[in-house]
Amino acid sequence: MDLKLKGKTAIVTGGSEGIGKAITLALAMEGCDVAICARRKEPLEATAAEIAKATGRTIHAIPADLTKSPDAKAFIDAAVQKLGGKIDILVNNAGAAAGGTIESLSDEQWEAGLQLKFFGYVRCTRYTLPYMVKQGGGRVVNLIGNDGVKESYWEVCPGAANAAGQNLTIALAGQYGKNNISFCAVNPGPVRTERWTGLVKAMSRDMNIPFDEANTLAPASIPLGRIAEVEEVANLVTYLCSPLAHFVNGTMIEVDGGQDKALMDRARDKR
Ligand SMILES: NC(=O)c1ccc[n+]([C@@H]2O[C@H](COP(=O)([O-])OP(=O)(O)OC[C@H]3O[C@@H](n4cnc5c(N)ncnc54)[C@H](OP(=O)(O)O)[C@@H]3O)[C@@H](O)[C@H]2O)c1
């Protein structure tokens, strides 16, 4: 299938590692030029060079901290300018919120989680929309997370940030359809990245069980018996970025292997 992405321009936040890197690679393989951001310059530039070499596309590396509104604005403006003044696709992906129970999470952890995972998405969307409106359309795909629709008491902070992001995605679809801009949310379950490893370490610490034992909890809650690989999320996002999927609007798609989150909480209760 030709996804008709050749020559399109895309912004992927948090594109240096993990799911964002896989999305950047997949979009570039389909013929997109991409602008990516992250806080750390070196890994960002290394990823951009690696993907440019592998695909022959132009990948712009623009360091930015999306918890800071001026940084987010400067990133979007620079990205659009470097991409030739046109932005077809925005993928909001840079996000992280600490796992833990309501008793263990500090105000600072709650604030940090919402700052990046929710307000980072608000900022990049707000600064990108005027360009898309002016050019007569665009596509926004938000990488959120299944905690927003499948609650877990150990993931109340990501769950709250995700639910807010999901609500925002659907609300904006209602507002911007008249501008030919469509929105959708992708909700991964556990995906094999550094972030996931960090969450398993936190689970192991909070539950006072070995890492290897904590690492069995998520696969046991997924009928397919394993967590996702980054490419499985990137493939879905790439399809959704295609003009072929423009009508998939104001909705959310889980890519979590059919995970039953409650099973993870029940397994934690037993320990
Ligand atoms: N992995 C999972 O199991 C999973 C499950 C559900 C949902 N998700 C969601 O999927 C998205 C990607 O997750 P991931 O696991 O791929 O994350 P990751 O491996 O930790 O990568 C995060 C990316 O975001 C960048 N980043 C972090 N803080 C930033 C900031 N303040 N400003 C700009 N960039 C920043 C990181 O680079 P720097 O550190 O250099 O800034 C990196 O490029 C997140 O929104 C996450 O919530 C992940």
The ligand as an SDF file (V2000), in Angstrom:
LIG
                    3D

 48 52  0  0  0  0  0  0  0  0999 V2000
    7.2760    2.9880   26.8520 N   0  0  0  0  0  0  0  0  0  0  0  0
    6.0580    2.6620   27.2310 C   0  0  0  0  0  0  0  0  0  0  0  0
    5.8380    1.5720   27.7650 O   0  0  0  0  0  0  0  0  0  0  0  0
    4.9020    3.5990   27.0030 C   0  0  0  0  0  0  0  0  0  0  0  0
    3.6130    3.1500   27.3000 C   0  0  0  0  0  0  0  0  0  0  0  0
    2.5350    4.0030   27.0820 C   0  0  0  0  0  0  0  0  0  0  0  0
    2.7460    5.2790   26.6040 C   0  0  0  0  0  0  0  0  0  0  0  0
    4.0130    5.7000   26.3510 N   0  0  0  0  0  0  0  0  0  0  0  0
    4.1860    7.0830   25.8740 C   0  0  0  0  0  0  0  0  0  0  0  0
    4.8970    7.0850   24.6480 O   0  0  0  0  0  0  0  0  0  0  0  0
    5.7270    8.2530   24.5790 C   0  0  0  0  0  0  0  0  0  0  0  0
    7.1720    7.8380   24.3080 C   0  0  0  0  0  0  0  0  0  0  0  0
    7.6100    6.9960   25.3590 O   0  0  0  0  0  0  0  0  0  0  0  0
    9.0520    6.2990   25.3280 P   0  0  0  0  0  0  0  0  0  0  0  0
    8.9520    5.1470   26.2360 O   0  0  0  0  0  0  0  0  0  0  0  0
    9.5120    6.1110   23.9420 O   0  0  0  0  0  0  0  0  0  0  0  0
    9.9410    7.4340   26.0480 O   0  0  0  0  0  0  0  0  0  0  0  0
   11.5230    7.5460   26.1550 P   0  0  0  0  0  0  0  0  0  0  0  0
   12.1930    6.3230   25.6110 O   0  0  0  0  0  0  0  0  0  0  0  0
   11.7890    7.9320   27.5790 O   0  0  0  0  0  0  0  0  0  0  0  0
   11.8620    8.7810   25.2060 O   0  0  0  0  0  0  0  0  0  0  0  0
   11.3810   10.0260   25.5610 C   0  0  0  0  0  0  0  0  0  0  0  0
   11.8410   11.0520   24.5270 C   0  0  0  0  0  0  0  0  0  0  0  0
   11.3560   12.3370   24.9400 O   0  0  0  0  0  0  0  0  0  0  0  0
   12.4570   13.2230   25.1570 C   0  0  0  0  0  0  0  0  0  0  0  0
   12.1130   14.1140   26.2730 N   0  0  0  0  0  0  0  0  0  0  0  0
   12.0230   13.8030   27.5830 C   0  0  0  0  0  0  0  0  0  0  0  0
   11.7200   14.8950   28.3040 N   0  0  0  0  0  0  0  0  0  0  0  0
   11.6380   15.9340   27.4290 C   0  0  0  0  0  0  0  0  0  0  0  0
   11.3880   17.3240   27.5560 C   0  0  0  0  0  0  0  0  0  0  0  0
   11.1580   17.8880   28.7580 N   0  0  0  0  0  0  0  0  0  0  0  0
   11.3610   18.0830   26.4410 N   0  0  0  0  0  0  0  0  0  0  0  0
   11.6010   17.5330   25.2240 C   0  0  0  0  0  0  0  0  0  0  0  0
   11.8490   16.2210   25.0380 N   0  0  0  0  0  0  0  0  0  0  0  0
   11.8780   15.4310   26.1280 C   0  0  0  0  0  0  0  0  0  0  0  0
   13.6470   12.3110   25.4380 C   0  0  0  0  0  0  0  0  0  0  0  0
   14.9100   12.9130   25.1900 O   0  0  0  0  0  0  0  0  0  0  0  0
   15.6870   13.7750   26.3410 P   0  0  0  0  0  0  0  0  0  0  0  0
   15.7100   12.9160   27.5630 O   0  0  0  0  0  0  0  0  0  0  0  0
   17.0420   14.0390   25.7630 O   0  0  0  0  0  0  0  0  0  0  0  0
   14.9020   15.0270   26.5220 O   0  0  0  0  0  0  0  0  0  0  0  0
   13.3570   11.1850   24.4440 C   0  0  0  0  0  0  0  0  0  0  0  0
   13.7010   11.5790   23.1330 O   0  0  0  0  0  0  0  0  0  0  0  0
    5.5510    8.9840   25.9170 C   0  0  0  0  0  0  0  0  0  0  0  0
    4.6300   10.0180   25.7590 O   0  0  0  0  0  0  0  0  0  0  0  0
    5.0270    7.9180   26.8400 C   0  0  0  0  0  0  0  0  0  0  0  0
    4.2450    8.4400   27.8840 O   0  0  0  0  0  0  0  0  0  0  0  0
    5.1040    4.8940   26.5330 C   0  0  0  0  0  0  0  0  0  0  0  0
  1  2  1  0
  2  3  2  0
  2  4  1  0
  4  5  1  0
  4 48  2  0
  5  6  2  0
  6  7  1  0
  7  8  2  0
  8  9  1  0
  8 48  1  0
  9 10  1  0
  9 46  1  0
 10 11  1  0
 11 12  1  0
 11 44  1  0
 12 13  1  0
 13 14  1  0
 14 15  2  0
 14 16  1  0
 14 17  1  0
 17 18  1  0
 18 19  2  0
 18 20  1  0
 18 21  1  0
 21 22  1  0
 22 23  1  0
 23 24  1  0
 23 42  1  0
 24 25  1  0
 25 26  1  0
 25 36  1  0
 26 27  1  0
 26 35  1  0
 27 28  2  0
 28 29  1  0
 29 30  1  0
 29 35  2  0
 30 31  1  0
 30 32  2  0
 32 33  1  0
 33 34  2  0
 34 35  1  0
 36 37  1  0
 36 42  1  0
 37 38  1  0
 38 39  2  0
 38 40  1  0
 38 41  1  0
 42 43  1  0
 44 45  1  0
 44 46  1  0
 46 47  1  0
M  CHG  2   8   1  16  -1
M  END
$$$$
